[in-house]
C-alpha cells in the first residue's frame, strides 16, 4: 500500500542534517549515509551521497529526475559483471 | 585474444536441424552483433556473415556462413565470438566504450596512482568507474563526471581523477 500523502515524504533526520551541513560548507564531498529508505528530496539535487549497500558506500549524484525515489534504489546490494562488448559510458 | 578483439557474444548451441545456431549477444542492442562481422572464435574460426532469423528466450537465432548442419552447429556450442575493436562505430563526444576504459590507470591531480579501472557500472544514477586499489582487493566507485574525472587520455591509457573528499 502506498504511503499516505498527508504524512509527506519520509527522510531520516540525520540525512537532512548532513545534506544541509554539506551544502552550507560548499565542500565537494561524498555524504555517507546508511539510510536506504529515505526519499530523495529537491534540496538534495546536485549533492553526492554515498549510499551504503551492506558492504560499501556507492556514490550517487542526485539529479532532478531522481526526486521522489528512495536512495536504496541507486545502490544495488548484488554485484553483476556483464561483458563490456559495445556498451558505452557518457561523461556528464 | 589480443586487446584489439572484443567479446560480443557466444554460441549457445544449435537451433533446429537445419544448421541454425542460438546466439547469445552481449551487446547493448542484442541485434547489433550482426553488424560487427567478421566474428572470430577462440579457436581461430572466422564467420564473415551472420544473418539473424529470429529469437527465443535469452537468445537470438542466426544463420552463420559455413554452418549448414545441426552437427556443425552443435560443435560450436560454448564458443565465444570476438569482433575487431575497429568494427565498433566511433562514439559520440564525451562517450567512451567500456572496453576502452577498463584497464586504464587512474591518477590524482598530483600524479599519485589511485588504481586501475576494473569495470564500468551504472546503477541508475550515473556511470561509475570501479577502481581497483593497488595492492588490495578493495574497489572504489568513482563517478564518471567531468568534475570527478577531468581527463581521460586513451592514447596514454591514463585517467586523471579529482575524487570528492571521503571517496578514497
gemmi code that builds the backbone of each chain (N, CA, C; Angstrom):
import gemmi

chains = {
    "A": [
        ("UNK", (0.851, -1.197, 0.000), (0.000, 0.000, 0.000), (0.883, 1.242, 0.000)),
        ("UNK", (0.496, 2.234, -0.773), (1.294, 3.449, -0.859), (1.207, 4.244, 0.438)),
        ("UNK", (2.218, 5.033, 0.693), (2.253, 5.858, 1.895), (1.229, 6.985, 1.776)),
        ("UNK", (0.564, 7.295, 2.875), (-0.435, 8.368, 2.869), (0.205, 9.702, 2.515)),
        ("UNK", (-0.469, 10.459, 1.663), (0.088, 11.723, 1.180), (0.216, 12.733, 2.327)),
        ("UNK", (-0.732, 12.714, 3.261), (-0.734, 13.726, 4.320), (0.503, 13.649, 5.200)),
        ("UNK", (1.169, 12.500, 5.217), (2.370, 12.366, 6.040), (3.580, 13.042, 5.429)),
        ("UNK", (3.554, 13.228, 4.127), (4.723, 13.790, 3.449), (5.771, 12.728, 3.234)),
        ("UNK", (6.832, 13.043, 2.466), (7.875, 12.044, 2.198), (8.691, 11.733, 3.448)),
        ("UNK", (9.109, 10.475, 3.581), (9.908, 10.088, 4.731), (11.392, 10.308, 4.439)),
        ("UNK", (12.073, 10.972, 5.350), (13.532, 11.117, 5.276), (14.079, 11.000, 6.689)),
        ("UNK", (15.114, 10.203, 6.863), (15.752, 10.133, 8.176), (16.358, 11.503, 8.499)),
        ("UNK", (16.204, 11.923, 9.734), (16.595, 13.283, 10.123), (18.080, 13.541, 9.911)),
        ("UNK", (18.895, 12.505, 10.160), (20.334, 12.730, 10.044), (20.755, 12.999, 8.598)),
        ("UNK", (19.997, 12.464, 7.650), (20.306, 12.694, 6.228), (20.093, 14.168, 5.892)),
        ("UNK", (18.978, 14.715, 6.394), (18.688, 16.138, 6.175), (19.779, 17.014, 6.776)),
        ("UNK", (20.196, 16.657, 7.999), (21.221, 17.449, 8.696), (22.539, 17.419, 7.929)),
        ("UNK", (22.944, 16.224, 7.523), (24.216, 16.089, 6.808), (24.178, 16.838, 5.485)),
        ("UNK", (23.067, 16.731, 4.772), (22.943, 17.390, 3.467), (23.010, 18.899, 3.626)),
        ("UNK", (22.324, 19.385, 4.650), (22.304, 20.829, 4.899), (23.703, 21.333, 5.255)),
        ("UNK", (24.387, 20.578, 6.107), (25.732, 20.980, 6.523), (26.691, 21.005, 5.334)),
        ("UNK", (26.594, 20.020, 4.472), (27.482, 19.959, 3.305), (27.178, 21.098, 2.334)),
        ("UNK", (25.904, 21.382, 2.145), (25.530, 22.459, 1.214), (26.041, 23.802, 1.739)),
        ("UNK", (25.923, 23.999, 3.041), (26.387, 25.266, 3.622), (27.904, 25.413, 3.542)),
        ("UNK", (28.598, 24.285, 3.732), (30.064, 24.356, 3.705), (30.591, 24.523, 2.278)),
        ("UNK", (29.812, 24.057, 1.302), (30.222, 24.177, -0.100), (31.340, 23.238, -0.484)),
        ("UNK", (31.643, 22.277, 0.376), (32.735, 21.347, 0.073), (32.283, 20.281, -0.925)),
        ("UNK", (33.255, 19.803, -1.692), (32.997, 18.722, -2.633), (33.290, 17.405, -1.924)),
        ("UNK", (32.275, 16.840, -1.313), (32.492, 15.588, -0.582), (31.316, 14.644, -0.728)),
        ("UNK", (31.604, 13.385, -0.469), (30.559, 12.368, -0.508), (29.912, 12.307, 0.867)),
        ("UNK", (28.575, 12.438, 0.891), (27.853, 12.387, 2.167), (27.505, 10.929, 2.441)),
        ("UNK", (28.202, 10.325, 3.380), (27.973, 8.910, 3.651), (26.682, 8.714, 4.438)),
        ("UNK", (25.791, 7.918, 3.884), (24.532, 7.628, 4.581), (24.267, 6.129, 4.567)),
        ("UNK", (23.533, 5.692, 5.557), (23.146, 4.282, 5.665), (21.640, 4.136, 5.426)),
        ("UNK", (20.965, 5.247, 5.298), (19.509, 5.238, 5.196), (19.079, 5.041, 3.744)),
        ("UNK", (18.876, 3.788, 3.373), (18.439, 3.475, 2.015), (16.953, 3.777, 1.845)),
        ("UNK", (16.247, 3.919, 2.983), (14.793, 4.090, 2.942), (14.381, 5.534, 2.762)),
        ("UNK", (15.332, 6.453, 2.880), (14.973, 7.873, 2.794), (14.607, 8.277, 1.370)),
        ("UNK", (13.634, 9.167, 1.284), (13.200, 9.676, -0.020), (14.155, 10.777, -0.477)),
        ("UNK", (14.407, 10.850, -1.768), (15.253, 11.911, -2.338), (14.406, 13.176, -2.495)),
        ("UNK", (14.849, 14.229, -1.849), (14.108, 15.495, -1.838), (14.739, 16.497, -2.808)),
        ("UNK", (13.971, 17.531, -3.202), (14.514, 18.528, -4.150), (15.787, 19.208, -3.636)),
        ("UNK", (15.913, 19.383, -2.303), (17.106, 20.078, -1.792), (18.371, 19.226, -1.870)),
        ("UNK", (18.241, 17.950, -2.265), (19.417, 17.083, -2.395), (20.032, 17.151, -3.799)),
        ("UNK", (19.347, 17.810, -4.735), (19.829, 17.832, -6.127), (21.197, 18.509, -6.188)),
        ("UNK", (22.132, 17.858, -6.868), (23.487, 18.401, -7.016), (24.468, 17.847, -6.005)),
        ("UNK", (23.966, 17.218, -4.949), (24.864, 16.652, -3.930), (25.215, 15.209, -4.299)),
        ("UNK", (26.315, 14.727, -3.759), (26.720, 13.334, -3.972), (26.636, 12.589, -2.645)),
        ("UNK", (25.790, 11.569, -2.620), (25.627, 10.758, -1.414), (26.348, 9.424, -1.613)),
        ("UNK", (26.934, 8.930, -0.553), (27.496, 7.576, -0.564), (26.500, 6.676, 0.130)),
        ("UNK", (25.733, 5.926, -0.657), (24.644, 5.128, -0.087), (25.153, 3.716, 0.200)),
        ("UNK", (25.034, 3.313, 1.445), (25.562, 2.014, 1.883), (24.755, 0.869, 1.274)),
        ("UNK", (25.462, -0.142, 0.782), (24.750, -1.298, 0.202), (24.971, -2.567, 1.026)),
        ("UNK", (25.445, -2.388, 2.256), (25.713, -3.539, 3.116), (27.180, -3.883, 3.148)),
        ("UNK", (27.950, -3.311, 2.211), (29.377, -3.606, 2.142), (30.187, -2.324, 2.003)),
        ("UNK", (29.723, -1.444, 1.088), (30.431, -0.181, 0.892), (29.447, 0.905, 0.483)),
        ("UNK", (29.963, 2.135, 0.443), (29.116, 3.265, 0.074), (29.229, 3.518, -1.428)),
        ("UNK", (28.117, 3.458, -2.126), (28.090, 3.666, -3.565), (27.764, 5.139, -3.838)),
        ("UNK", (28.630, 5.873, -4.569), (28.331, 7.286, -4.819), (27.109, 7.464, -5.727)),
        ("UNK", (26.230, 8.348, -5.310), (25.014, 8.637, -6.080), (24.934, 10.148, -6.258)),
        ("UNK", (25.114, 10.615, -7.500), (24.943, 12.036, -7.809), (23.455, 12.280, -8.003)),
        ("UNK", (22.868, 13.103, -7.160), (21.421, 13.297, -7.222), (21.081, 14.312, -8.318)),
        ("UNK", (20.184, 13.898, -9.211), (19.697, 14.801, -10.256), (18.187, 14.978, -10.095)),
        ("UNK", (17.641, 15.901, -10.868), (16.228, 16.272, -10.688), (15.272, 15.105, -10.905)),
        ("UNK", (15.592, 14.258, -11.876), (14.659, 13.166, -12.178), (14.681, 12.047, -11.141)),
        ("UNK", (15.513, 12.173, -10.117), (15.548, 11.158, -9.057), (14.675, 11.539, -7.869)),
        ("UNK", (14.112, 12.739, -7.903), (13.308, 13.210, -6.774), (12.095, 12.292, -6.590)),
        ("UNK", (11.854, 11.907, -5.340), (10.707, 11.049, -5.031), (11.073, 9.579, -4.937)),
        ("UNK", (12.253, 9.210, -5.520), (12.703, 7.822, -5.400), (13.388, 7.649, -4.037)),
        ("UNK", (13.723, 6.402, -3.699), (14.466, 6.141, -2.468), (15.955, 5.981, -2.789)),
        ("UNK", (16.816, 6.346, -1.845), (18.266, 6.237, -2.067), (18.678, 4.802, -2.401)),
        ("UNK", (18.035, 3.842, -1.740), (18.416, 2.452, -1.915), (18.262, 1.943, -3.339)),
        ("UNK", (17.406, 2.611, -4.116), (17.187, 2.165, -5.489), (18.431, 2.351, -6.354)),
        ("UNK", (19.333, 3.224, -5.926), (20.518, 3.538, -6.728), (21.787, 2.889, -6.164)),
        ("UNK", (21.629, 1.998, -5.209), (22.771, 1.353, -4.581), (22.499, -0.143, -4.462)),
        ("UNK", (22.685, -0.883, -5.555), (22.312, -2.305, -5.538), (23.130, -3.116, -4.538)),
        ("UNK", (22.509, -4.130, -4.002), (23.162, -4.954, -2.974), (23.785, -6.216, -3.571)),
        ("UNK", (23.591, -6.402, -4.860), (24.186, -7.560, -5.523), (25.088, -7.082, -6.659)),
        ("UNK", (26.179, -7.814, -6.871), (27.147, -7.414, -7.893), (26.903, -8.200, -9.169)),
        ("UNK", (26.965, -7.525, -10.291), (26.836, -8.206, -11.573), (27.877, -7.641, -12.537)),
        ("UNK", (28.710, -8.498, -13.056), (29.676, -8.085, -14.071), (29.268, -8.715, -15.394)),
        ("UNK", (28.787, -7.911, -16.306), (28.494, -8.436, -17.636), (29.723, -8.250, -18.513)),
        ("UNK", (29.565, -8.510, -19.792), (30.654, -8.264, -20.739), (30.581, -6.820, -21.213)),
        ("UNK", (31.743, -6.201, -21.429), (31.767, -4.804, -21.874), (31.196, -4.689, -23.283)),
        ("UNK", (31.576, -5.606, -24.170), (31.127, -5.614, -25.578), (31.126, -4.196, -26.156)),
        ("UNK", (29.962, -3.726, -26.630), (29.922, -2.396, -27.256), (29.234, -1.373, -26.358)),
        ("UNK", (29.179, -1.656, -25.068), (28.483, -0.738, -24.159), (29.306, 0.538, -23.978)),
        ("UNK", (28.589, 1.653, -23.837), (29.262, 2.954, -23.747), (28.912, 3.661, -22.444)),
        ("UNK", (29.853, 4.480, -21.970), (29.619, 5.321, -20.789), (29.749, 6.765, -21.227)),
        ("UNK", (28.876, 7.618, -20.718), (28.919, 9.037, -21.081), (29.391, 9.841, -19.881)),
        ("UNK", (30.387, 10.675, -20.116), (30.904, 11.531, -19.043), (30.054, 12.793, -19.002)),
        ("UNK", (29.349, 13.024, -17.866), (28.427, 14.162, -17.780), (29.057, 15.325, -17.033)),
    ],
    "B": [
        ("UNK", (43.430, -14.113, -26.943), (42.888, -12.979, -27.720), (43.648, -11.692, -27.382)),
        ("UNK", (43.933, -10.895, -28.400), (44.660, -9.661, -28.127), (43.694, -8.528, -27.768)),
        ("UNK", (44.281, -7.377, -27.444), (43.498, -6.238, -26.963), (42.541, -5.685, -28.020)),
        ("UNK", (42.854, -5.927, -29.316), (42.026, -5.366, -30.375), (40.761, -6.166, -30.624)),
        ("UNK", (40.633, -7.289, -29.943), (39.433, -8.114, -30.085), (38.541, -7.908, -28.867)),
        ("UNK", (37.258, -7.752, -29.140), (36.299, -7.533, -28.054), (35.254, -8.634, -28.116)),
        ("UNK", (34.976, -9.229, -26.980), (33.967, -10.290, -26.951), (32.581, -9.658, -27.100)),
        ("UNK", (31.808, -10.134, -28.054), (30.484, -9.553, -28.305), (29.355, -10.563, -28.133)),
        ("UNK", (29.707, -11.834, -27.983), (28.649, -12.815, -27.819), (29.202, -14.220, -27.718)),
        ("UNK", (28.298, -15.185, -27.754), (28.697, -16.593, -27.684), (27.636, -17.430, -28.374)),
        ("UNK", (28.060, -18.579, -28.854), (27.115, -19.517, -29.471), (26.691, -20.495, -28.384)),
        ("UNK", (25.376, -20.557, -28.131), (24.919, -21.406, -27.033), (24.373, -22.737, -27.512)),
        ("UNK", (24.438, -23.003, -28.807), (24.042, -24.323, -29.286), (23.323, -24.260, -30.617)),
        ("UNK", (22.822, -25.402, -31.033), (22.111, -25.473, -32.311), (20.643, -25.136, -32.098)),
        ("UNK", (20.022, -24.652, -33.168), (18.575, -24.422, -33.130), (17.974, -25.179, -34.315)),
        ("UNK", (17.169, -26.160, -34.017), (16.575, -26.954, -35.082), (17.592, -27.888, -35.720)),
        ("UNK", (17.239, -28.399, -36.885), (18.087, -29.411, -37.539), (18.624, -28.929, -38.884)),
        ("UNK", (18.478, -27.626, -39.145), (18.897, -27.111, -40.446), (20.141, -26.238, -40.364)),
        ("UNK", (20.867, -26.338, -39.257), (22.147, -25.634, -39.172), (22.068, -24.232, -38.593)),
        ("UNK", (20.918, -23.866, -38.054), (20.845, -22.561, -37.396), (21.429, -22.679, -35.987)),
        ("UNK", (21.900, -21.548, -35.447), (22.503, -21.566, -34.106), (21.756, -20.610, -33.178)),
        ("UNK", (21.850, -20.928, -31.896), (21.361, -19.990, -30.872), (22.528, -19.117, -30.471)),
        ("UNK", (22.301, -17.812, -30.527), (23.379, -16.850, -30.337), (23.057, -16.007, -29.111)),
        ("UNK", (24.014, -15.922, -28.201), (23.831, -15.061, -27.029), (24.607, -13.777, -27.285)),
        ("UNK", (23.906, -12.655, -27.314), (24.570, -11.382, -27.613), (24.845, -10.611, -26.329)),
        ("UNK", (26.060, -10.079, -26.197), (26.413, -9.262, -25.032), (26.318, -7.776, -25.356)),
        ("UNK", (25.861, -7.425, -26.556), (25.834, -6.023, -26.998), (24.692, -5.264, -26.328)),
        ("UNK", (24.843, -3.943, -26.276), (23.802, -3.097, -25.684), (22.498, -3.294, -26.454)),
        ("UNK", (22.569, -3.330, -27.770), (21.436, -3.701, -28.615), (21.763, -5.093, -29.145)),
        ("UNK", (21.075, -6.131, -28.657), (21.477, -7.500, -28.994), (21.623, -7.755, -30.500)),
        ("UNK", (20.748, -7.153, -31.290), (20.792, -7.405, -32.738), (22.018, -6.796, -33.402)),
        ("UNK", (22.703, -5.885, -32.703), (23.871, -5.224, -33.289), (25.040, -6.180, -33.515)),
        ("UNK", (24.984, -7.352, -32.911), (26.084, -8.319, -33.083), (26.300, -8.661, -34.558)),
        ("UNK", (25.210, -8.640, -35.329), (25.331, -8.982, -36.751), (26.059, -7.894, -37.541)),
        ("UNK", (26.127, -6.690, -36.990), (26.799, -5.578, -37.691), (28.314, -5.612, -37.518)),
        ("UNK", (28.798, -6.431, -36.558), (30.223, -6.394, -36.231), (31.014, -7.514, -36.910)),
        ("UNK", (30.447, -8.137, -37.922), (31.154, -9.194, -38.638), (32.360, -8.618, -39.379)),
        ("UNK", (33.414, -9.361, -39.596), (33.579, -10.776, -39.280), (33.835, -11.025, -37.793)),
        ("UNK", (33.229, -12.105, -37.293), (33.438, -12.503, -35.901), (34.333, -13.744, -35.878)),
        ("UNK", (35.185, -13.805, -34.896), (36.083, -14.953, -34.800), (35.888, -15.653, -33.463)),
        ("UNK", (36.289, -16.908, -33.419), (36.214, -17.672, -32.174), (37.615, -17.804, -31.589)),
        ("UNK", (37.682, -18.336, -30.381), (38.994, -18.519, -29.733), (39.868, -19.494, -30.519)),
        ("UNK", (39.217, -20.413, -31.205), (39.987, -21.415, -31.968), (40.432, -20.875, -33.320)),
        ("UNK", (40.032, -19.646, -33.653), (40.506, -19.038, -34.896), (39.527, -19.120, -36.057)),
        ("UNK", (38.383, -19.774, -35.844), (37.375, -19.853, -36.899), (36.761, -18.469, -37.116)),
        ("UNK", (36.566, -18.094, -38.377), (36.048, -16.749, -38.684), (34.720, -16.884, -39.419)),
        ("UNK", (33.731, -16.090, -38.965), (32.426, -16.056, -39.620), (32.264, -14.685, -40.259)),
        ("UNK", (32.161, -14.671, -41.580), (32.096, -13.382, -42.278), (30.682, -12.815, -42.332)),
        ("UNK", (29.684, -13.681, -42.223), (28.322, -13.141, -42.218), (27.455, -13.879, -41.214)),
        ("UNK", (26.633, -13.108, -40.543), (25.671, -13.654, -39.579), (24.320, -13.046, -39.916)),
        ("UNK", (23.361, -13.897, -40.205), (22.021, -13.399, -40.540), (21.068, -13.805, -39.426)),
        ("UNK", (20.482, -12.816, -38.774), (19.548, -13.112, -37.679), (18.209, -13.503, -38.289)),
        ("UNK", (17.677, -14.637, -37.831), (16.421, -15.124, -38.414), (15.277, -15.140, -37.403)),
        ("UNK", (15.588, -14.918, -36.126), (14.513, -14.922, -35.136), (15.091, -14.829, -33.743)),
        ("UNK", (14.226, -15.019, -32.761), (14.717, -15.009, -31.396), (13.888, -15.921, -30.517)),
        ("UNK", (14.535, -16.462, -29.490), (13.857, -17.244, -28.463), (14.256, -16.630, -27.122)),
        ("UNK", (13.796, -17.213, -26.022), (14.098, -16.654, -24.713), (15.612, -16.609, -24.489)),
        ("UNK", (16.123, -15.442, -24.208), (17.540, -15.214, -23.896), (18.506, -15.546, -25.036)),
        ("UNK", (18.040, -15.638, -26.242), (18.955, -15.938, -27.354), (18.370, -15.461, -28.676)),
        ("UNK", (19.267, -15.230, -29.624), (18.865, -14.915, -30.994), (19.083, -16.169, -31.830)),
        ("UNK", (18.306, -16.301, -32.864), (18.506, -17.401, -33.805), (19.230, -16.824, -35.016)),
        ("UNK", (20.269, -17.501, -35.457), (21.054, -16.945, -36.559), (21.520, -18.048, -37.503)),
        ("UNK", (21.720, -17.613, -38.746), (22.338, -18.485, -39.743), (23.748, -17.947, -39.972)),
        ("UNK", (24.712, -18.817, -39.762), (26.117, -18.416, -39.836), (26.745, -19.046, -41.066)),
        ("UNK", (27.582, -18.264, -41.772), (28.154, -18.811, -43.010), (29.081, -19.990, -42.703)),
        ("UNK", (28.955, -21.008, -43.535), (29.782, -22.204, -43.363), (29.169, -23.253, -42.454)),
        ("UNK", (28.044, -22.935, -41.829), (27.376, -23.882, -40.925), (26.040, -24.260, -41.565)),
        ("UNK", (25.922, -25.501, -41.979), (24.696, -25.888, -42.685), (24.018, -27.117, -42.075)),
        ("UNK", (24.660, -27.758, -41.085), (24.027, -28.930, -40.464), (23.986, -28.756, -38.948)),
        ("UNK", (23.103, -29.528, -38.339), (22.982, -29.459, -36.875), (24.283, -29.899, -36.200)),
        ("UNK", (24.971, -30.863, -36.799), (26.214, -31.367, -36.204), (27.273, -30.260, -36.158)),
        ("UNK", (27.351, -29.497, -37.248), (28.316, -28.384, -37.282), (27.949, -27.321, -36.240)),
        ("UNK", (26.650, -27.070, -36.108), (26.190, -26.075, -35.132), (26.448, -26.558, -33.706)),
        ("UNK", (26.213, -27.851, -33.458), (26.462, -28.408, -32.122), (27.929, -28.299, -31.736)),
        ("UNK", (28.797, -28.441, -32.719), (30.241, -28.398, -32.444), (30.689, -27.016, -31.985)),
        ("UNK", (29.890, -26.006, -32.292), (30.263, -24.625, -31.914), (29.737, -24.230, -30.540)),
        ("UNK", (29.009, -25.124, -29.898), (28.384, -24.783, -28.611), (29.435, -24.297, -27.603)),
        ("UNK", (29.166, -23.161, -26.978), (30.074, -22.632, -25.953), (31.172, -21.741, -26.497)),
        ("UNK", (31.261, -21.599, -27.814), (32.331, -20.772, -28.396), (31.999, -19.287, -28.223)),
        ("UNK", (32.971, -18.550, -27.728), (32.796, -17.090, -27.632), (33.077, -16.457, -28.983)),
        ("UNK", (32.408, -15.343, -29.240), (32.582, -14.646, -30.519), (33.258, -13.303, -30.269)),
        ("UNK", (34.295, -13.020, -31.038), (35.063, -11.789, -30.868), (34.970, -10.934, -32.131)),
        ("UNK", (34.876, -9.629, -31.923), (34.864, -8.686, -33.052), (36.109, -7.814, -32.962)),
        ("UNK", (36.529, -7.304, -34.109), (37.642, -6.345, -34.107), (37.166, -5.053, -33.470)),
        ("UNK", (38.001, -4.463, -32.622), (37.663, -3.188, -31.991), (37.347, -2.125, -33.043)),
        ("UNK", (38.033, -2.215, -34.205), (37.850, -1.208, -35.254), (36.461, -1.281, -35.902)),
        ("UNK", (35.723, -2.385, -35.697), (34.391, -2.512, -36.292), (33.342, -1.724, -35.511)),
        ("UNK", (33.651, -1.355, -34.285), (32.672, -0.600, -33.491), (32.625, 0.839, -34.004)),
        ("UNK", (31.418, 1.414, -34.126), (31.330, 2.801, -34.612), (31.975, 3.778, -33.628)),
        ("UNK", (32.444, 4.907, -34.160), (33.091, 5.909, -33.295), (32.077, 6.446, -32.290)),
        ("UNK", (32.445, 6.515, -31.021), (31.491, 7.035, -30.020), (31.314, 8.540, -30.163)),
        ("UNK", (30.212, 9.036, -29.620), (29.956, 10.484, -29.674), (30.889, 11.210, -28.715)),
        ("UNK", (30.796, 12.529, -28.745), (31.619, 13.354, -27.864), (31.334, 12.991, -26.398)),
        ("UNK", (32.380, 12.838, -25.613), (32.297, 12.507, -24.183), (31.730, 11.113, -23.930)),
        ("UNK", (31.664, 10.305, -24.976), (31.238, 8.917, -24.802), (32.450, 8.013, -24.967)),
        ("UNK", (32.508, 6.974, -24.174), (33.639, 6.050, -24.217), (33.109, 4.628, -24.146)),
        ("UNK", (33.735, 3.750, -24.910), (33.382, 2.332, -24.792), (33.928, 1.798, -23.474)),
        ("UNK", (33.127, 0.973, -22.817), (33.587, 0.340, -21.574), (34.910, -0.389, -21.827)),
        ("UNK", (34.990, -1.043, -22.979), (36.193, -1.827, -23.300), (37.437, -0.941, -23.352)),
        ("UNK", (37.260, 0.341, -23.735), (38.410, 1.253, -23.790), (38.797, 1.743, -22.397)),
        ("UNK", (37.802, 1.877, -21.505), (38.064, 2.428, -20.171), (38.662, 1.380, -19.225)),
        ("UNK", (38.229, 0.139, -19.396), (38.694, -0.917, -18.483), (40.194, -1.135, -18.672)),
        ("UNK", (40.904, -1.088, -17.572), (42.356, -1.297, -17.604), (43.156, -0.006, -17.557)),
        ("UNK", (42.482, 1.158, -17.709), (43.218, 2.417, -17.655), (43.709, 2.677, -16.228)),
        ("UNK", (44.876, 3.311, -16.132), (45.412, 3.678, -14.819), (44.785, 4.991, -14.366)),
        ("UNK", (44.497, 5.079, -13.080), (43.872, 6.279, -12.530), (44.872, 6.986, -11.618)),
        ("UNK", (45.079, 8.275, -11.891), (45.983, 9.093, -11.081), (45.210, 10.294, -10.549)),
        ("UNK", (45.667, 10.817, -9.413), (45.066, 12.068, -8.949), (45.825, 13.238, -9.572)),
        ("UNK", (45.398, 14.457, -9.269), (45.987, 15.641, -9.908), (47.480, 15.768, -9.592)),
        ("UNK", (47.897, 15.233, -8.445), (49.308, 15.302, -8.065), (50.162, 14.198, -8.671)),
        ("UNK", (49.545, 13.284, -9.415), (50.290, 12.211, -10.066), (50.379, 10.937, -9.252)),
        ("UNK", (49.686, 10.901, -8.116), (49.686, 9.689, -7.290), (48.743, 8.645, -7.898)),
        ("UNK", (49.220, 7.417, -8.002), (48.393, 6.348, -8.576), (47.267, 5.972, -7.610)),
        ("UNK", (46.047, 5.981, -8.111), (44.899, 5.610, -7.281), (44.453, 4.178, -7.560)),
        ("UNK", (44.795, 3.670, -8.742), (44.415, 2.302, -9.083), (44.181, 2.142, -10.568)),
        ("UNK", (43.496, 1.072, -10.923), (43.142, 0.839, -12.330), (41.641, 0.577, -12.435)),
        ("UNK", (41.101, 0.908, -13.589), (39.664, 0.731, -13.795), (39.374, -0.757, -13.985)),
        ("UNK", (38.520, -1.294, -13.117), (38.185, -2.716, -13.164), (36.926, -2.960, -14.004)),
        ("UNK", (35.943, -2.066, -13.836), (34.709, -2.210, -14.606), (33.997, -0.868, -14.642)),
        ("UNK", (32.993, -0.787, -15.478), (32.149, 0.405, -15.544), (30.736, -0.041, -15.209)),
        ("UNK", (30.148, 0.599, -14.226), (28.822, 0.211, -13.764), (27.868, 1.395, -13.894)),
        ("UNK", (26.600, 1.077, -14.015), (25.578, 2.121, -13.965), (24.416, 1.571, -13.153)),
        ("UNK", (24.206, 2.177, -11.992), (23.150, 1.700, -11.099), (21.886, 2.536, -11.220)),
        ("UNK", (21.786, 3.319, -12.270), (20.581, 4.107, -12.484), (20.797, 5.594, -12.316)),
        ("UNK", (21.800, 5.984, -11.532), (22.037, 7.403, -11.311), (22.977, 7.960, -12.388)),
        ("UNK", (24.172, 7.426, -12.475), (25.156, 7.872, -13.465), (26.172, 6.759, -13.642)),
        ("UNK", (27.006, 6.902, -14.662), (28.049, 5.890, -14.856), (29.097, 6.014, -13.761)),
        ("UNK", (29.596, 4.869, -13.307), (30.605, 4.819, -12.245), (31.772, 3.972, -12.711)),
        ("UNK", (32.977, 4.458, -12.459), (34.157, 3.658, -12.742), (34.518, 2.897, -11.469)),
        ("UNK", (34.631, 1.592, -11.561), (35.054, 0.805, -10.401), (36.580, 0.734, -10.442)),
        ("UNK", (37.211, 1.371, -9.478), (38.676, 1.476, -9.454), (39.240, 0.475, -8.461)),
        ("UNK", (40.135, -0.362, -8.974), (40.819, -1.354, -8.113), (41.992, -0.671, -7.430)),
        ("UNK", (41.965, -0.678, -6.088), (43.047, -0.066, -5.320), (44.304, -0.928, -5.446)),
        ("UNK", (45.492, -0.311, -5.641), (46.710, -1.123, -5.758), (47.004, -1.904, -4.470)),
        ("UNK", (47.511, -3.107, -4.638), (47.888, -3.987, -3.521), (46.725, -4.246, -2.559)),
        ("UNK", (45.538, -4.307, -3.080), (44.370, -4.556, -2.237), (43.275, -5.186, -3.086)),
        ("UNK", (42.385, -5.904, -2.429), (41.252, -6.458, -3.179), (40.086, -5.479, -3.194)),
        ("UNK", (40.230, -4.374, -2.453), (39.131, -3.410, -2.346), (38.971, -2.600, -3.633)),
        ("UNK", (37.752, -2.233, -3.915), (37.470, -1.354, -5.055), (36.682, -0.143, -4.576)),
        ("UNK", (36.801, 0.932, -5.353), (36.083, 2.177, -5.042), (35.347, 2.613, -6.293)),
        ("UNK", (34.127, 3.093, -6.120), (33.379, 3.609, -7.263), (33.640, 5.103, -7.406)),
        ("UNK", (34.035, 5.490, -8.618), (34.340, 6.888, -8.916), (33.300, 7.387, -9.912)),
        ("UNK", (32.541, 8.448, -9.566), (31.536, 8.952, -10.517), (32.210, 9.392, -11.818)),
        ("UNK", (31.664, 8.979, -12.951), (32.248, 9.319, -14.250), (31.657, 10.652, -14.706)),
        ("UNK", (32.085, 11.717, -14.024), (31.628, 13.065, -14.353), (32.847, 13.926, -14.683)),
        ("UNK", (32.594, 15.060, -15.335), (33.703, 15.956, -15.691), (34.378, 16.501, -14.435)),
        ("UNK", (33.613, 16.647, -13.353), (34.191, 17.166, -12.120), (35.105, 16.134, -11.464)),
        ("UNK", (34.669, 14.887, -11.432), (35.451, 13.849, -10.748), (36.512, 13.229, -11.655)),
        ("UNK", (36.274, 13.268, -12.962), (37.237, 12.706, -13.926), (37.504, 13.771, -14.991)),
        ("UNK", (38.384, 14.737, -14.687), (38.591, 15.835, -15.658), (39.316, 15.413, -16.929)),
        ("UNK", (40.097, 14.327, -16.891), (40.868, 13.957, -18.085), (40.829, 12.447, -18.318)),
        ("UNK", (40.455, 12.089, -19.541), (40.544, 10.688, -19.986), (41.457, 10.677, -21.197)),
        ("UNK", (42.627, 10.077, -21.050), (43.604, 10.040, -22.132), (43.767, 8.592, -22.583)),
        ("UNK", (43.028, 8.251, -23.653), (43.056, 6.861, -24.109), (44.398, 6.503, -24.744)),
        ("UNK", (45.055, 7.501, -25.363), (46.315, 7.199, -26.053), (47.412, 6.812, -25.057)),
        ("UNK", (47.446, 7.496, -23.911), (48.457, 7.127, -22.907), (47.883, 6.226, -21.817)),
        ("UNK", (46.649, 5.789, -22.023), (45.981, 4.828, -21.123), (45.968, 5.308, -19.676)),
        ("UNK", (45.592, 6.560, -19.481), (45.521, 7.070, -18.111), (44.318, 7.991, -17.942)),
        ("UNK", (43.864, 8.027, -16.701), (42.752, 8.888, -16.309), (43.245, 9.749, -15.165)),
        ("UNK", (42.938, 11.046, -15.230), (43.249, 11.917, -14.098), (41.938, 12.175, -13.355)),
        ("UNK", (41.942, 11.875, -12.074), (40.722, 11.989, -11.277), (40.865, 13.061, -10.204)),
        ("UNK", (39.757, 13.705, -9.923), (39.681, 14.647, -8.807), (38.514, 14.184, -7.940)),
        ("UNK", (38.724, 13.081, -7.205), (37.594, 12.484, -6.485), (37.093, 13.369, -5.348)),
        ("UNK", (35.793, 13.308, -5.067), (35.273, 14.049, -3.919), (35.914, 13.550, -2.629)),
        ("UNK", (35.960, 14.410, -1.616), (36.535, 14.012, -0.324), (35.777, 12.812, 0.231)),
        ("UNK", (36.509, 11.927, 0.848), (35.890, 10.789, 1.519), (35.661, 9.598, 0.633)),
        ("UNK", (36.123, 9.665, -0.629), (35.888, 8.543, -1.540), (37.023, 7.527, -1.463)),
        ("UNK", (38.271, 8.002, -1.510), (39.434, 7.096, -1.456), (40.011, 7.062, -0.042)),
    ],
}
model = gemmi.Model(1)
for chain_id, residues in chains.items():
    chain = gemmi.Chain(chain_id)
    for i, (resn, *xyz) in enumerate(residues, 1):
        res = gemmi.Residue()
        res.name, res.seqid = resn, gemmi.SeqId(i, " ")
        for name, pos in zip(("N", "CA", "C"), xyz):
            atom = gemmi.Atom()
            atom.name, atom.element = name, gemmi.Element(name[0])
            atom.pos, atom.b_iso = gemmi.Position(*pos), 0.0
            res.add_atom(atom)
        chain.add_residue(res)
    model.add_chain(chain)
structure = gemmi.Structure()
structure.add_model(model)
structure.setup_entities()
